[in-house]
Amino acid sequence: MMVITRHLTKEILQATGFVLLALVALFAFFDLVGQLGRIGSRYGLLDAFVITGLSLPMRIYEVMPIAALLGAVFVMSQWAARSEFTILRVAGLSPVRLSTILMVPGLILVVFTYAFGEFVAPASDTYAREYRATIQHTTMNIRGSDTGAWVRETIQTPNGPQIRYLNIQKMTPTEEAIDWRIYDFDEKQRLTRVIAAKNGNYVNHQGWLLNQAVSTSLPLLENLNQTPIMDRVVVSTPASMMFQSQIDPSIFGVMMLKPENMSMRALSRYVTHLEQSRQQSGRYEIALWNKAFYPIAILVMIALAMPFAYMNRRSGGVSIKIFAGVMIGLAFYTINNLFSYIGMLNTWPPLFVAMVPTACMLVVAMIGMWLVERR
């Protein structure tokens, strides 16, 4: 069986590689065509090729389960057409043993996908955004907000927890934050200070160095009906100041990326930050669990290819089986994305949202094996 395992593993990996190359090339063509309208004095054809190339790692991560499914379907169909699988069945190859053999290439692809989605794809996507902003001499805008990025920070003091809200409008590729607004509240939720700054740069382990910062201290309005307020509003002159904060550029950078394009480490860190500041983290938790379960779907996709090995020529040629594999892959991709949006809208448990698409495909694989074994 070791010889059969090595031979089957080699063929599935090769077929998956060819299918992956074809799918990624197709997506790259569409991405390149979509950038033709931007080509001008600051955005050349070479820049379009570079940005398209930087987007390929994320495409590889997205289509890997579909490529594994189509590669396994092709190999299983070929073995069935050449009667190789019939011989193996006569020799005593059971479905359980076949699934064990198929897990070898599946685990290799799972490890590759985890590593690719955790280290290569997120970094490449970030470089693409920075490269686009650099060649166009623009800043990186905050996604989904016209008012910039808002971050809540909880500060522990002897009098109790104090709340601070930080707002920036944009960031440059060098992680310089532009147009600051900072609002400090005391333990009784009263606004005590407002800071406005033109820009700021992060200094490791110290905080943000704000330029042209104006600090406005507000008096506490208490007992207005009894005594007059003697304190005044104090406005400082524009100057540079060191602003201590636990918020670093990576927190702001999260808001410029799609959660699906982030690494599990970045998602986990940001979810922890949202939970500590008592903010909603459902969308990012769903993205985190999707990242955890998405590579595992490769094993289910390969299991879905098992029934194709039990089909003879009368069940259809290789092209029909490949078409069926494409439909199954598109169904999985659609269900996976659909459940993410539905789960976010209905506030379903993130773990449930991430597991359902893979569980549905696993049920389909079990039904398929039951049908072919019943014949």
C-alpha positions in Angstrom: 0.0 0.0 0.0 2.9 2.3 0.5 3.6 2.3 -3.3 0.0 3.1 -4.0 -0.1 5.8 -1.4 3.0 7.5 -2.9 1.7 7.1 -6.4 -1.7 8.5 -5.6 -0.3 11.3 -3.5 2.0 12.4 -6.3 -0.7 12.4 -8.9 -3.2 14.3 -6.8 -0.6 16.9 -5.9 0.4 17.3 -9.5 -3.2 17.6 -10.7 -4.0 20.1 -8.0 -1.0 22.1 -9.0 -2.1 22.3 -12.6 -5.7 23.2 -11.7 -4.4 25.8 -9.2 -2.2 27.3 -11.9 -5.2 27.5 -14.3 -7.5 29.1 -11.8 -5.0 31.6 -10.5 -4.1 32.6 -14.1 -7.8 33.2 -14.8 -8.2 35.4 -11.7 -5.0 37.2 -12.6 -6.3 38.0 -16.0 -9.5 39.5 -14.6 -7.6 41.5 -12.0 -5.3 42.9 -14.7 -8.3 43.8 -16.9 -10.0 45.5 -14.0 -6.9 47.8 -13.5 -6.7 49.0 -17.1 -9.0 51.9 -16.3 -6.6 53.2 -13.7 -3.6 53.4 -16.0 -2.4 56.9 -16.5 0.5 59.2 -15.7 1.1 57.8 -12.2 -0.2 54.3 -12.8 1.6 52.5 -15.6 1.2 49.0 -17.1 4.2 47.7 -15.2 2.6 48.9 -11.9 -0.6 47.0 -12.9 1.4 43.8 -13.4 3.1 44.3 -10.0 -0.1 44.8 -8.1 -1.7 41.9 -9.9 1.3 39.7 -8.9 1.0 40.8 -5.3 -2.6 39.8 -5.2 -1.9 36.3 -6.5 -1.0 34.8 -3.0 -4.5 35.7 -1.7 -6.1 34.2 -4.8 -4.1 31.0 -4.3 -5.3 30.7 -0.7 -9.0 31.3 -1.8 -9.1 28.7 -4.5 -7.0 26.0 -2.9 -9.9 23.9 -1.7 -11.5 24.0 -5.2 -8.2 23.2 -6.8 -7.8 20.2 -4.5 -11.3 19.0 -5.3 -10.8 19.2 -9.0 -7.4 17.6 -8.9 -8.7 14.7 -6.8 -11.7 14.3 -9.1 -9.5 14.2 -12.2 -7.2 11.6 -10.6 -10.1 9.4 -9.3 -11.9 9.6 -12.6 -8.7 8.6 -14.5 -8.1 5.6 -12.2 -11.7 4.5 -12.7 -11.5 4.9 -16.5 -8.3 2.9 -16.7 -9.7 0.2 -14.4 -6.9 0.7 -12.0 -9.3 1.4 -9.1 -11.3 -1.7 -10.0 -8.2 -3.8 -9.6 -7.5 -2.2 -6.2 -11.0 -2.9 -5.1 -10.7 -6.6 -6.1 -7.4 -6.7 -4.1 -9.4 -5.6 -1.0 -9.1 -1.8 -0.9 -12.0 -0.6 1.3 -13.5 2.9 1.4 -11.9 3.4 4.8 -8.5 2.4 3.5 -9.0 4.7 0.5 -9.9 7.6 2.7 -6.8 7.0 4.8 -4.6 7.1 1.6 -6.3 10.3 0.4 -5.6 12.0 3.7 -1.9 12.0 2.9 -2.0 14.5 0.0 -4.9 16.3 1.9 -2.7 16.9 5.0 0.1 18.2 2.8 -2.2 20.7 1.1 -3.7 21.7 4.5 -0.3 22.5 6.0 0.7 24.4 2.8 -2.6 26.4 2.9 -2.2 27.3 6.6 1.3 28.5 6.1 0.4 30.4 2.9 -2.7 32.0 4.4 -0.9 33.0 7.6 2.4 34.4 6.4 2.5 34.9 2.6 -1.0 36.1 1.5 -1.6 38.8 4.2 1.8 40.3 3.8 1.5 40.3 0.0 -1.9 42.0 0.2 -0.5 44.7 2.6 2.4 45.3 0.2 -0.1 45.7 -2.7 -2.0 48.4 -0.9 1.2 50.2 0.2 2.6 50.0 -3.4 -0.6 51.4 -4.9 -0.6 54.2 -2.4 3.1 55.0 -3.0 2.9 55.1 -6.8 -0.3 57.3 -6.7 1.1 59.5 -4.0 -2.0 59.0 -1.9 -2.8 57.8 1.6 -4.5 54.6 2.6 -8.1 55.2 3.4 -10.0 53.5 6.2 -12.4 50.9 4.8 -16.2 51.4 5.2 -16.1 54.8 7.1 -16.3 58.4 5.9 -15.1 59.6 9.3 -11.9 57.6 9.4 -10.9 55.0 12.0 -12.3 55.1 15.5 -10.6 53.1 18.3 -11.7 52.9 21.8 -9.1 52.5 24.6 -9.8 51.7 28.3 -7.3 53.2 30.7 -7.1 51.9 34.3 -6.6 54.7 36.9 -6.9 54.8 40.7 -10.3 56.4 40.4 -11.6 53.7 38.0 -11.5 52.9 34.3 -11.4 55.9 32.0 -12.4 55.8 28.3 -10.6 57.3 25.4 -11.6 57.5 21.8 -9.0 58.0 19.1 -9.9 59.0 15.5 -7.6 59.3 12.5 -8.6 60.0 8.9 -5.9 58.3 6.9 -2.5 56.6 7.0 0.5 56.7 4.8 2.5 53.7 3.6 5.1 54.6 6.2 2.5 54.2 9.0 2.1 57.9 9.6 -1.4 58.7 10.9 -3.0 61.9 9.6 -5.6 64.2 11.2 -6.0 63.1 14.8 -8.9 63.6 17.1 -8.6 62.3 20.7 -11.4 62.5 23.3 -10.7 61.7 26.9 -13.5 60.8 29.4 -13.2 60.4 33.1 -14.6 57.5 35.2 -18.1 59.2 35.2 -18.2 59.4 31.4 -17.6 63.2 31.4 -15.5 64.7 28.6 -12.3 66.1 30.1 -9.9 66.7 27.2 -9.9 67.0 23.4 -6.6 66.8 21.4 -6.4 67.6 17.7 -3.2 67.0 15.7 -2.1 67.2 12.1 -0.2 63.9 12.1 1.6 61.5 14.3 4.3 58.8 14.2 4.6 55.8 16.5 7.6 55.5 18.7 8.2 52.0 20.0 7.3 51.5 23.7 6.6 55.2 24.1 3.5 56.1 22.2 2.7 58.5 19.4 4.7 61.7 18.6 1.9 64.1 17.6 2.8 67.2 15.5 1.0 70.5 15.7 -1.1 69.1 18.5 -3.6 71.4 20.2 -4.9 70.2 23.6 -8.2 71.5 24.9 -8.9 70.9 28.6 -12.6 71.2 29.6 -13.9 72.0 33.1 -16.2 69.6 35.0 -19.8 70.8 35.0 -21.2 69.9 38.4 -23.6 71.6 40.7 -24.5 74.3 38.2 -27.5 75.4 40.2 -25.5 76.0 43.4 -22.1 77.5 42.6 -20.7 79.1 39.5 -18.0 77.3 37.5 -14.7 79.0 38.1 -12.6 76.7 35.9 -12.1 77.8 32.3 -11.5 76.0 29.0 -7.8 75.9 28.5 -6.4 75.6 25.0 -2.7 75.0 24.4 -0.7 76.4 21.5 0.2 74.0 18.6 3.2 72.0 19.5 4.7 68.5 19.3 3.7 66.2 22.1 4.3 62.6 23.1 1.0 60.9 23.5 1.1 57.6 25.5 -1.2 54.9 24.2 -1.4 51.1 23.9 -2.8 51.6 20.4 -0.1 51.0 17.8 -0.2 51.2 13.9 -1.2 47.6 13.6 -4.5 48.4 15.2 -5.2 51.2 12.7 -3.9 49.0 9.9 -6.5 46.4 10.7 -9.3 48.8 9.7 -7.7 49.3 6.2 -7.9 45.6 5.3 -10.7 43.1 4.8 -10.9 40.8 7.8 -10.7 37.9 5.3 -7.3 39.1 4.1 -5.8 39.3 7.5 -3.7 36.6 9.3 -5.0 34.7 12.2 -2.5 36.4 14.5 -3.7 39.9 13.5 -7.3 38.8 13.8 -6.8 37.3 17.3 -5.0 40.4 18.5 -7.7 42.7 17.3 -10.5 40.5 18.7 -8.8 40.7 22.1 -8.5 44.4 21.8 -12.2 44.7 20.9 -13.2 42.5 23.8 -11.1 44.4 26.3 -12.6 47.7 25.2 -16.1 46.1 25.2 -16.8 46.6 21.5 -18.5 44.3 19.1 -16.1 41.8 17.6 -18.5 39.4 15.8 -17.3 40.1 12.2 -13.7 39.6 13.1 -14.4 36.5 15.2 -16.2 35.0 12.2 -13.2 35.8 10.0 -10.9 34.2 12.6 -12.8 31.0 12.8 -13.2 30.9 9.0 -9.4 31.2 8.7 -9.1 28.2 11.2 -11.5 26.0 9.3 -11.0 27.0 5.7 -7.8 24.9 5.1 -9.4 21.9 6.8 -12.1 22.0 4.1 -9.4 20.6 1.7 -9.8 17.3 3.5 -13.5 17.4 2.9 -13.1 18.4 -0.7 -10.8 15.4 -1.3 -13.3 13.1 0.4 -15.9 14.5 -2.0 -13.8 13.1 -4.8 -14.0 9.5 -3.5 -17.4 8.6 -5.0 -16.0 9.5 -8.5 -13.5 6.6 -8.2 -16.5 4.2 -7.9 -18.1 5.4 -11.1 -17.4 3.4 -14.3 -17.4 4.7 -17.9 -21.2 4.4 -18.1 -21.5 7.0 -15.4 -20.0 9.6 -17.7 -16.6 10.7 -19.0 -13.9 12.6 -17.2 -15.2 15.9 -18.5 -18.7 15.4 -17.0 -17.1 14.5 -13.7 -14.9 17.6 -13.8 -17.9 19.7 -14.5 -19.7 18.1 -11.5 -16.6 18.9 -9.4 -16.6 22.5 -10.5 -20.3 22.9 -9.5 -19.6 21.4 -6.1 -16.6 23.7 -5.6 -18.6 26.8 -6.5 -21.4 25.6 -4.2 -18.9 25.4 -1.3 -17.4 28.8 -2.1 -20.9 30.4 -2.3 -22.1 28.8 0.9 -19.0 29.7 2.8 -19.3 33.4 1.9 -23.1 33.4 2.3 -22.9 32.0 5.8 -20.4 34.6 6.8 -22.7 37.5 5.9 -25.8 35.8 7.3 -24.1 34.9 10.5 -22.9 38.4 11.0 -26.3 39.9 10.3 -28.1 37.4 12.7 -25.3 37.4 15.3 -24.9 33.6 15.1 -22.0 32.0 17.0 -18.8 32.5 15.0 -17.7 28.9 15.5 -21.1 27.7 14.1 -20.9 30.0 11.1 -17.4 28.7 10.2 -18.2 25.0 10.6 -21.5 24.8 8.7 -20.2 25.0 5.1 -17.5 22.4 5.8 -20.0 20.2 7.6 -22.5 20.5 4.7 -19.8 19.3 2.2 -18.9 16.4 4.6 -22.5 15.3 4.7 -22.6 15.5 0.8 -19.5 13.3 0.7 -21.0 10.7 3.0 -24.2 10.6 1.0 -22.2 10.2 -2.2 -20.2 7.3 -0.8 -23.4 5.6 0.5 -25.0 5.9 -2.9 -22.1 4.4 -4.8 -21.6 1.6 -2.3 -25.3 0.8 -2.5 -25.2 0.2 -6.2 
